[in-house]
Amino acid sequence: MALTVAIAFHGFNQSPKYGSVRPISAEQRPAALNQKDIEKIAHLARLEVSGQECAAYAADLSRILGLIEQMNAIATDHVAPMAQPETTPLRFRDDAVTQNGDPERLLALAPASAHGLYLVPRVIE
């Protein structure tokens, strides 16, 4: 018996751009997390979690896994990967010198300088 995951996003079922919703079988559906799972995760993360916190974390993590399950249910096989989400072209400027630097003025701003070089404190002894 197959379970169908309902997606609450507007237009996903109709739009060929975003794909359609794939049914998820009961075998593919991850089980909800229980207290033992949370205790094991907390142990691996070296966290101390009380019994009351375990129940809250189990509910929260199960909801997160459910959301991931819903996103995985969207068929995106025919959607091309994107390098970036924004399609607006970037405006690049020419790589040209626009202002000549004044080395003496810039060196005067430094805390210490000698012979036209910036002096910095030694960090490795």
URGISUL-V113523 format. One record per backbone hydrogen bond with DSSP energy under -1.0 kcal/mol. NH is the residue of the N-H (numbers start at 1). CO is the residue of the C=O. If there is no record, write none. Layout:
NH;CO, NH;CO
This chain:
3;24, 12;9, 15;11, 22;73, 24;3, 29;25, 38;34, 39;35, 40;36, 41;37, 42;38, 43;39, 44;40, 45;41, 46;43, 47;42, 54;50, 55;51, 56;52, 57;53, 58;54, 59;55, 60;56, 61;57, 62;58, 63;59, 64;60, 65;61, 66;62, 67;63, 68;64, 69;65, 70;66, 71;67, 72;68, 73;69, 74;71, 75;20, 79;76, 96;94, 106;102, 107;103, 108;104, 114;117, 117;114, 119;112
